[in-house]
Amino acid sequence: MKRDPPCLMSGQSFRTDGRAQRTLCPLFSLTHNAQVMPFDLEQAISAPPPRPDSKRHRWVVSRRLILSGAGLVLFGSFFPWATGVYGGQPFGWNGWDLYYLHWPHFTAALMPLSFAIVAAGIATIAARRPSLLPAAAGPGFLLCGFLAFTYATYAAGPFGASIRSFPGYSSSYLGPGFWMMLIGTLLITGAGMAAEATSPQLVARRSVFWLIAAWVEFAFLYASPVVLGPAVVLAAILVALAVRSIRAIRRLARSGGGPQEPPPSDDHPQEVRPVQVTSVRR
């Protein structure tokens, strides 16, 4: 009775008696005249490894960068945002020592921290739905607007004026907390945009939209929502009315500008008039 050679994958041998017999060894066929399939060991060793999916790899890297950026924003809120030197001794203020001057009064660290938590939440959910990663660019742009507001209040606003008003003041500078938040913001924004790098037009449209949102946020924070809010609402209403008017004018222009005869139907067939021939050319 004939025996098959041992299976190289499982280390077992299988007996055949002339009938078709199933085998667990992938190197053999399923019939009694089993033959070893050709196997080039040198080619298998020298073959290059399969190329990973570039899109999935980009999503993984973007997700890690977003989480890292959110962590930097979180830790940056506990480090000094600005430092003043008084009598040779530095004294700093972090985000939990500052509060928003206008109504509604809130601790300054809460706003960037909320944006960072939203970005981290998007990155966490994107572990199962990677298509959500580009949405993290939104909180990143809003963080840019908040940091621009923070710098403006330090350079030429009440924050810097308050630092320079204390006795013994000699100099001031932005603290490490501000720079940590800036680096984290750039990581979140850049990774969110890079997650959709295959469509430059979509990236451009989203960037313009969120840049406008960041500018509106900066204007709200700097000019006080109580003063700027009604003006923005009125401007939004005027823009909506203007868009509706433009669309109505375009529809009227396409239709010809006046009433037109209805098309003929089965109930009211169009009247057929005879054609008169005045002359015939021979």
N, C-alpha and C positions, 0 to 999 in steps of 0.2 A: 504494500500500500504506500502510495506516494505522500510525502510530507512537503508542505510549503516551507520555504526558508523563514527564519524568524523575522518578525516585524521589527523594523528599526525604530518605530515610534513607541510601541508598547512593550517590546521585549518578549512577546509571546509568539508561539507558532500555532498554525491552524491546519487541520486535516481536511482533505477533500476526497470524496468518494464518487466523483463523476457527476454529482448534482450541483446546481447553483447553490452557493453557500455565502452568506453575508459575513464580512470580516470587519473588524474594528480598525484594521490597519489602512491608512490612507494611501500607502504606497503600492497597494495591490488592487487588481480588478475584482469583480464580484462573482466570477465564474470559476469553474474547475481548472481552466487553463490559465491560472493567474501568472502574470509576468511582472517583473519589477519595472516600474516606470523609470525612465532615464532621469538622473539627478546629478547635476553639476555642482559639486560642493564648492569649487573655486569660484564659480560665477555667483553663487549665493552669498559667499563671504565678501566678495569684492563689489557686490551691487550696492548702490547708494541707498541710504535709508529713505523711506517715503517722506516727501515734502509735507510739512504740516500745513493745515489750512491757514492761509495768511489772514483772512478776515477774522477767524476765531482767535488767532494769536493776537491780533490787534485789539479785539474786545477784551481779552484777558489782561493785556498790558494797560489798557485804558481804565479798566475797573480797578486795578491796583493803584494806579496813579490818583484816581478820584478818591479812593479811601485814604491814601497817604495825605492828599491835600486837605481833606476834611479833618484828619488828625492834627495837621499843622495849625489849622484855623482854631481848633479846640484848645490846643496848648498855648497858642499865641494870645488867647484872651486872658491868660493868667500872668503873662509877662508884661512889663511896662510898654505902653504904646508911645509914650513921650516921657522924656527925662529932663528935668531942670537942675542946674547946678547953682547952689546957694552957699556962698562962703566956702567954696571948694568942695562941698559935699553934694553928691548927686541924689536926687529924689525923684522917683518915677510914679506914674499912674497907669494902672492897667484898666482893662475894660470893665472890671467890676467896681472900680473906684469912680467911674464917670457915669453920668446920666444925661439923657437928652434934655436940652434946655427948654424947648417948646413943648406944647401939649401934643400928644400924650407923653408924660414923663416916664421914661423907662431906662433901665440899666443899659449902658451902651453895648455891653458884651452879648446881650440877648439877640440882637439882630444878626450879626455875622454867625453866631452859633446856630441860630435857626436855619440859615441858608446852608451851613455845613452839614447839619443833620439831614436836611432834605436831599442834598447831594449824596451823602453816605447811604441813605435809604434807597435811592435810585440805583446806586451801585450794588447794593445787597440784593435787591429784587432782580437786577440784571444777571445774577448768577444763573437764573433759570430762563430769563427773557432778555438776551443780550441786545435786542433791538431797542430797549429803553435807555441805553447808555447815552445817546446824544442829548437826551433831556437834561442830563446833569450840567450841560453848558448854561442852562438858564440860571440856576443858583450861582454859578460862577460869575456870570456877568453882573448879577445883582450884588455879589460881593465886591466886584470892581467899583460899582457905584457907591457902595458904603465906604470903601477905603478912600475913594476920591473925596467924599464928603469929610472923612476924618482928617485927611491931609489939608483940605481947604480950611477947616476950622482951626487946625494947628498953625498953618502958615499965616493966615490973615483973618482969623475968626476969634470967637470968644474963648476957645480952648487955649490958643497960644497967648492971648491977652491975659488970661488968668494965670498962666505959668509965669509970665513976665512981670506980673503985678506983685509978687511976693518980695519982701525985703531981702536984700543980699543976693539978688539974682545976677548971674554973670553970663550964662549961656544956656542953651537948650538944644535938644536933638531928638529925633525919632528913636524910640526904643526898640529892642529886639522883638517885642510882641507884634509890632506893626509889620516888621519885615517878615516874620514867620507867617503871618496871615496873608501877606502879599504873595509869598512863594506858594502857599497852599491854594490861594485863589487862582494863580496862573496854572497850577497843576490841574485843578478841577476844570477850568475853562478850556485849556488846551486838550486835555484828554477827552472831554465831552465832544469837542469839535473833531478830533482825530478819529473818534469812533465811527463817524460817517464820512470819512475822507474819500470814499468812492464816488460821491456825488458833490462836486465843488459848487454847483449852483444851489443845491439845498443848503450846504454849509453857509454860503454867502447870504441867502435869504434869512436863515435863522440868526446869523450874526448881526445883521442889520436890525432885525426885530428886537433882539435882546439888548443891543446897544441903545436903541431908543428907550427901552424899558429902564435901563440903568441910568440914562440921562434924566428921565422923569423921576426916578427914585432920588437922584441927587438933588433935583430941583425941589422936590417935596421936603426933603430933610433940611436943606439949606434955607428955604424961604418959609418954612413952617406950613404944615398941612392945612391949618385953619385959614391962612391967607391964600395959599395956592390952590387948595382943593376946589372951591367954587369956580375959579377961573378955568381950571382944567376941565371940569364937567361942562361948563358953557362952551369951551372950545371943542370938546368932543361932540356935543350936540350940533354945533355949526358945521363941523366936518361931515357928520352923518347926513345932515340935510343937503349939503353941497354935493355929496356923492350920489344921493338919490336923485337930485335934480339933473346932474350930468347924465346919469343912466337914462332918465326919462327923455331927455333931449336927444340922446343917441338913438333910442328906440323910435322916437317920432321921426328922426331923419331917415332911418332905414325904411320906415313904412311909406315914405313919400311926402309927408307933411300935410296930408289932407285925407278926406274920406275917399275910399275906393269902392268900386262896384264889387259886390260879392261874387264869388266864382259860381259858374252855372252848376246846378244840381239836377237830380232826377225829377224832383217835383216841379222845378221851374226851368225847363230846357231853354237854351239860348236860341233866339229867333234866327233862322237862316234866311238871308235875303238873297234873291237872284242877282247874278252878276250880268250887267248889260255890256254888250260889246258894241262899241261905236264904229269901229272900222276894222277891216280885215286886210292885212297886207298879203299881196300875192307875189 
